[in-house]
C-alpha cells in the first residue's frame, strides 16, 4: 500500500531550525517527484518545495528560498525538508505529496509552530 508519513514537526523559536521527514512506503521515491506543501490556519494549502524523481532538480516558493532545502535519501526512501531561519509565518501543518497515475497521495501532515 502506497503511503507517505511525515514527521519532525514541533515548536521552535524564530530563527531556529527543524528538519521534516517524509518516509515513503509502497513505492520507490526515485521514480516520482515529491513535493512539500503547507497549510496555515484559515489559509489555503500552498506549495513550499519539490524535488524531481532523480533528485537533480529542486524548486522553492519565493517565501522560503535561501532558508529551506529539500534533500533526498534514496537508501531510506525518505525526502526531507530542512528549514532554517524559521519565521512565525512559517507556522503551518506541513504535508508531503506525490502524484502517480493521476492520483494525489498525501501524508497526514506534521505541525510546525514558530513562536517565542
Secondary structure, 3 states (H helix, E strand, C coil): CCEEEEECCEEECCCCCEEEEEEEECCCHHHCCEEEEEECCCCCCEEEEEECCCCCCEEECCCCCCCEECCEECCCCEEEEEECCCCHHHCEEEEEEEEECCEEEECCCEEEEECC
